[in-house]
Amino acid sequence: MPTSPSIPDRKVALAFMAHPDDAEISCGGTLIRLQQSGWDVHIVSVTAGDCGSMNMGPEETARTRIQEGTNAANLIGATFHTLSEPDGRVVYDRESLQKSIDLFRRIAPTLVITMPMSDYHADHEVSGQLGRAASFVYAAPNASAEPVQEGSRVPYLYYTDGHDGQDRMGDAITPTTYVDISDQLETKTRMLACHESQSEWLRSHNGISEYLTAMQAHSQARGTDIGTHAAEAFVQHRGHGHPGDDVLAALFPNQHSSRSPDTAMHASHS
């Protein structure tokens, strides 16, 4: 039985993603709710998205996508960062992990949302590995030359939903946690619309013709899971060392679920 959640005194949330638009697609509504609840919100893109264009070169693409990520973060009062690892070629090695730990050290998050370690895109999976590893070790004094900030700790850790709610093999993901984003879907859409360069890229490369409506449709499908207009789904990391209580469910309890009490409790671990 999970213990009662203890809301951290240090309210710093970090979305540690692979590409500049991943946060907006997978957890933008939750980030909005956190910001509205007084949390300091940071969005990190491991890459600068330099492969995300059919007609611009890598430097121009990276500049464009960093600006788009910054614009989206600014829309909700968040801060955008990038590690500038090569898009499509993210690897788990000592250098990329140290860069991740150093950034965690500067931000000192108490809540981390990262990418699923089984997903259609290898960059997503490796970013999830980096986010998990940095979360666990960043507060250890000897892990980085960056100073340890007061309140640094092993954070709450969540993995985002996979594309279409599936893992890399196309099997359905079973969420532990849902966050109702019905009131945030419009702003989430405006955040994603900041990534103007990706509409043509995704149409040409991924076969996604309606960038914004595809995101809205999945958010609404997850909302159907819990009887709301729109939701985002997560899997909480409850391994040794990380908090096991569900802080997102405590912060944002679902008030509108049409599920039976037992089923809703199982879905949210509230």
N, C-alpha and C positions, 0 to 999 in steps of 0.2 A: 504494500500500500504506500503510494507516494506521500511524503511529508508535506505539511502546509508550506506553501511558497513563502520565501523571505525576499521581499523586494530589495534589491541592492541600494545602499545609500548613494553609491556612485552610479548614476543613470546614464551610461554611455553605450550606445548600440552601434555595432559594426556589421554591415553587409559586405561579405568578402566574396566577390564574384569573379568570373573569368573575363567577361566582356562588358563594355560600357553600358549596354542596355539590359543586362541580365537581372539586375536588381529591380528595375521597373517592371519587368515581365513577371518575375517570380515572387517578389515580396514588397513591391512598392506600396501597396495599401497598408501593410503592417508597419512599414517605416513611417508612413504618414501618421498612423495612429500613435506610434511611439513619440514622434516629434510633438504631436498635439498633447501628449501626456507629460511633456516636460523633459523628455530624453534628448540628449545630444546625439545626433545621428550622423554616421559616417558611411559613405559608400566607396568601396575599393574595387577597382577593376585590375585584376592581375595583368591583363594585357591592355594595350592601348587600342586594340581593335584594328590593327594595321592591315589585316587581310580582308576587311569587310567592305570591299569595293570592287566593282568590275572595271572601273575606268580611271580611278585615281591611283597614284603611286603610294607606296607604304608610308612615307613621311607625311604627305598631304592627308591621307586617310587617317593616320594617327592624330594629327592636329585637329581634324574635323571632329573625330569621335570623342576626343578629350573635351573639346568645347561643348559638344552635345551632352556629354555626361555631366559636365559642370553646370550647364544650363538646367538640366533636369534636377540635379541636387539643389541648386539655388531656389528652385520653385517651391521647395518645402523647407528651406532653411537648413539643409544638410550640407556636408562637406564632401567633395569628391577627391579621390586619390587614385593614382595608378602606379603599379610597379613596373610598367612598360616591358613586361616579358613578351616574347614574340608570339603574335596571334597564330593559333593553330599548331603551335610547337611548345606549349607549356610542358615543362618537365619537373618532376619532383627530384631535386638535387639539393646539395648543401647551400649553394648560392641563392637559389630561389627561396628556400626555406629561411635562410638568414634575413633576406630582404623582408620576408613576411613577418618574421619575429620582430625585427627592428620597427616596422610600422605599427604592429600591435603594441609594442612598448610605448611608442609616442602617443597612441590613442588611448590605451589602457581600457579596453571595452569590458563591460560586465555581462553583455549579451551579444552573442555572435550568431549571425545567420550566414551559412555558407552553402555551397552547391552539393547536390547528391553525388556520392561516390560511385553510383551506377546510373549513367545517363547516356543519351545518344552522342554527346560531344565529349571527346577525351579531355579537352581543355576544362570542361566543367568538372570532370571527375578528379583531375589533378589539382584543380583549385580547391575542391573539397578536401583533398588530402592535406594540402598546405594550410587551409583554414583550421582543420582539426588539429594538426600538429602545433601550429603557432598558438592556438587557444590554450593548449595544455601547458606549454612551457614558457610562454612569454613573461610571466611574472616571476620566474626563477631568477635570482640576481645575476647568475653567471651566464644567462642565455644570450645577453646582448650587451654591447657597450653603451647603449642608450640608458639614461637613468630610469630607475623604477619609480613610477608615480604612486602617490598614496592612493590606496583603494584598489590597486592591481590585484587580480585574483584569477583563478580558473573560472571562466565565465560559463553562463548558460549557453548551450550550443544546440543549434537547430540546422537541419538540412532542408533546403527548399524542395518543392515539388519537382518531379521530372517533366520533360516535355510531354504534354497531353496526359500527365499523371502516370507515366510509364517509366520503367528502368531501361537499361541499354538493350535488353532482350525483348522489350515490348510487353513485359509483364506489369500488371497494375501495382502501383505503390500504395501501401496502406498507411495513411497518415496517423500520427499520434495526436496531432494538434491542428485545429482549425481557428482562423481568425476571421471574423465577420468584417468585410470591407465594403459593405453595401454603400455606406455614406462616403467612402473614399474612392470609389471606382472612377468617378469623373476626373478627380485630380490625378489618380494613377494613370489614366489615359493621357492626360495633358503631359505628364512626365515622360511617358513613352513616346509621345509625339515630338518631343524635343530631339529624338534620334532620327532626324529626317533622312539622313544618308542611308539608313538601313532598309527603307521600303523597297527600293529597286534591287538592292543586294539580295534580300531575302526572297524576292520574287524570282530573281534569276537563278540563284544558287540553291535555295532550299525549297522552292516551289510554294512559298507562302504568299498568296496574292493580297491578302488583307491583314497587314501587320497588326493594326490596332484592334480590329474586330476579332481576330484570332485570340488575342490576349483576353478581351472582354468575354468571349464565349467560354474560355476555360475557367475564368474567374466565376462566371455565372454557373458553370457546371459544378464547381466545388461548392458554391453557395447552395445548390440543390441538395448536396450531401447533408447539410445541416439545417435546411429549411430557411435559408436567407437568400437575398437577391444575389450576393456575390461574396466569395470567401477566398482565402489563401490557405494552403495546406502545407504542413511541415512534418518532419520526423525528428523527434528530439533525440539527441545523443545523451544517453544515460550511463555511459561507461564509468568505471572507477575514476574518481577525482573530480568529475563534473557534477554540478548540482542535479539531483534527480527529480526535484519537484518542477512542475510545469509553470514557469513564470508567465509565459504568454497567455495561457488559459486563465491565470489569476488576474493578469492585467486587463484582459479583454474577454470576460466570460460571455458565452453566447446566450443571449436572452430570448432568441426567437426560434430555437430548434423545434422542428416538427417531429423529431425522433422520439422514441420512448426514452425515459430517463436512463435506463441501463445502457442503451445503445449510445446515447449522446455522451454519457460519462466515459464509455470506452473510447469514443472518438476523440474527446478533448482531454482526457485525464484530469479534469478539473476537480 
